[in-house]
Amino acid sequence: FYGWWQSYCTKKSYMWLDDLYDVRQADGRRILRAMEKENKKITDEAKKEFNESVRSLVLHIKKKDPRCIAQKEKQKQLEEERLAAEKRRKEEQRRKRAEEIERITKTRAGYDSRT
């Protein structure tokens, strides 16, 4: 739900903002293109502003949504559990490595004493 609204892009054309320059009154092709370019710039800016306001509203609502807050807490807890399990696994590997080194040293010590 929030993903769709966070990537929202309006379909409105904002043609009512095109009245800065009336392209019907253009004298030549280059002037017409320049007028269209300015009008497009204005409409694109209005679209961008509207989209950003929708996205900021969605972010504000998402921060206050108890479902999202609970989901964040759950993800945080799962991440902490994963880190703890990783730490235990590394500690177990370290312990096994130390035992293996100790076993090898005892074996070598026994071998050296026989020769």
Sine and cosine of phi, psi and omega as CSV:
sin_phi,cos_phi,sin_psi,cos_psi,sin_omega,cos_omega
0.00,0.00,-0.82,0.58,-0.03,-1.00
-0.93,0.36,-0.53,0.85,0.02,-1.00
-0.87,0.49,-0.67,0.74,0.00,-1.00
-0.91,0.41,-0.71,0.71,-0.03,-1.00
-0.95,0.31,-0.49,0.87,0.03,-1.00
-0.95,0.31,-0.39,0.92,0.06,-1.00
-0.97,-0.26,0.37,0.93,-0.05,-1.00
-0.89,0.46,0.67,-0.74,0.10,-1.00
-0.66,-0.75,0.85,-0.53,-0.09,-1.00
-0.92,0.39,0.49,-0.87,0.06,-1.00
-0.99,-0.16,-0.05,1.00,0.01,-1.00
-0.88,0.48,0.56,-0.83,-0.03,-1.00
-1.00,-0.04,-0.37,0.93,-0.03,-1.00
0.84,0.54,0.60,0.80,0.00,-1.00
-0.91,0.42,-0.43,0.90,0.00,-1.00
-0.91,0.41,-0.26,0.97,0.05,-1.00
-1.00,0.03,-0.09,1.00,-0.03,-1.00
-0.97,0.25,0.09,1.00,-0.07,-1.00
-0.99,0.14,0.14,0.99,0.09,-1.00
-0.89,0.45,-0.74,0.67,0.06,-1.00
-0.81,-0.59,0.75,-0.66,0.07,-1.00
-1.00,-0.01,0.95,-0.30,-0.10,-1.00
-0.92,0.38,-0.29,0.96,0.03,-1.00
-0.94,0.34,-0.33,0.94,-0.03,-1.00
-0.99,-0.15,0.22,0.97,-0.02,-1.00
-0.94,0.33,0.65,-0.76,-0.04,-1.00
-0.99,0.11,-0.57,0.82,-0.05,-1.00
-0.61,-0.79,0.10,-0.99,-0.04,-1.00
-0.90,0.43,-0.67,0.75,-0.01,-1.00
-0.92,0.39,-0.63,0.78,0.03,-1.00
-0.92,0.39,-0.64,0.77,0.05,-1.00
-0.86,0.51,-0.72,0.69,0.00,-1.00
-0.89,0.46,-0.66,0.75,0.00,-1.00
-0.90,0.43,-0.65,0.76,0.04,-1.00
-0.90,0.43,-0.70,0.71,0.01,-1.00
-0.89,0.46,-0.63,0.78,0.00,-1.00
-0.90,0.44,-0.70,0.71,0.03,-1.00
-0.90,0.43,-0.68,0.73,0.02,-1.00
-0.89,0.45,-0.67,0.74,0.02,-1.00
-0.90,0.44,-0.63,0.78,0.03,-1.00
-0.86,0.50,-0.68,0.73,0.00,-1.00
-0.92,0.39,-0.72,0.70,-0.01,-1.00
-0.92,0.39,-0.62,0.78,0.03,-1.00
-0.90,0.44,-0.64,0.77,0.03,-1.00
-0.90,0.43,-0.65,0.76,0.03,-1.00
-0.91,0.42,-0.66,0.75,0.05,-1.00
-0.87,0.48,-0.72,0.69,-0.03,-1.00
-0.88,0.48,-0.70,0.72,0.01,-1.00
-0.88,0.47,-0.69,0.72,0.01,-1.00
-0.91,0.42,-0.70,0.71,0.01,-1.00
-0.88,0.48,-0.67,0.74,0.02,-1.00
-0.91,0.42,-0.60,0.80,0.02,-1.00
-0.92,0.38,-0.61,0.79,0.06,-1.00
-0.90,0.43,-0.71,0.71,-0.02,-1.00
-0.90,0.43,-0.63,0.77,0.02,-1.00
-0.93,0.37,-0.58,0.81,0.08,-1.00
-0.89,0.45,-0.68,0.73,0.02,-1.00
-0.89,0.46,-0.69,0.73,0.01,-1.00
-0.89,0.46,-0.65,0.76,0.02,-1.00
-0.89,0.45,-0.71,0.71,0.00,-1.00
-0.92,0.40,-0.64,0.77,0.00,-1.00
-0.89,0.46,-0.60,0.80,0.03,-1.00
-0.89,0.45,-0.55,0.84,-0.07,-1.00
-1.00,-0.03,-0.17,0.98,-0.06,-1.00
-0.95,0.31,0.86,-0.51,-0.02,-1.00
-0.89,0.46,-0.50,0.87,0.03,-1.00
-0.91,0.41,-0.66,0.75,0.01,-1.00
-0.93,0.36,-0.62,0.78,0.03,-1.00
-0.89,0.45,-0.70,0.72,0.02,-1.00
-0.90,0.44,-0.64,0.77,0.01,-1.00
-0.90,0.44,-0.66,0.76,0.04,-1.00
-0.89,0.46,-0.70,0.71,0.02,-1.00
-0.88,0.47,-0.66,0.75,0.01,-1.00
-0.90,0.44,-0.69,0.72,0.03,-1.00
-0.90,0.44,-0.63,0.77,0.03,-1.00
-0.89,0.45,-0.69,0.72,0.01,-1.00
-0.90,0.43,-0.69,0.72,0.02,-1.00
-0.89,0.46,-0.62,0.78,0.02,-1.00
-0.91,0.41,-0.67,0.74,0.04,-1.00
-0.89,0.45,-0.66,0.75,0.03,-1.00
-0.90,0.44,-0.65,0.76,0.02,-1.00
-0.90,0.45,-0.67,0.74,0.03,-1.00
-0.91,0.42,-0.64,0.77,0.03,-1.00
-0.91,0.42,-0.67,0.74,0.02,-1.00
-0.90,0.43,-0.65,0.76,0.04,-1.00
-0.89,0.45,-0.66,0.75,0.02,-1.00
-0.90,0.44,-0.68,0.73,0.03,-1.00
-0.89,0.46,-0.66,0.75,0.00,-1.00
-0.90,0.44,-0.69,0.72,0.02,-1.00
-0.91,0.42,-0.64,0.77,0.03,-1.00
-0.90,0.44,-0.65,0.76,0.03,-1.00
-0.90,0.43,-0.65,0.76,0.05,-1.00
-0.89,0.45,-0.67,0.74,0.03,-1.00
-0.88,0.47,-0.69,0.72,-0.01,-1.00
-0.89,0.45,-0.70,0.71,0.01,-1.00
-0.90,0.44,-0.64,0.77,0.03,-1.00
-0.89,0.45,-0.67,0.74,0.01,-1.00
-0.90,0.43,-0.67,0.75,0.03,-1.00
-0.90,0.44,-0.65,0.76,0.00,-1.00
-0.90,0.43,-0.67,0.74,0.03,-1.00
-0.90,0.44,-0.67,0.74,0.01,-1.00
-0.90,0.45,-0.68,0.73,0.00,-1.00
-0.89,0.45,-0.66,0.75,-0.01,-1.00
-0.92,0.40,-0.65,0.76,0.01,-1.00
-0.90,0.43,-0.64,0.76,0.03,-1.00
-0.91,0.41,-0.64,0.77,0.02,-1.00
-0.90,0.44,-0.70,0.71,0.01,-1.00
-0.91,0.42,-0.64,0.77,0.00,-1.00
-0.89,0.45,-0.65,0.76,0.04,-1.00
-0.92,0.39,-0.61,0.79,0.02,-1.00
-0.93,0.36,-0.67,0.74,0.00,-1.00
-0.91,0.41,-0.57,0.82,-0.03,-1.00
-0.95,0.31,-0.43,0.90,0.03,-1.00
-0.97,0.23,-0.42,0.91,-0.07,-1.00
-1.00,-0.05,0.00,0.00,0.00,0.00
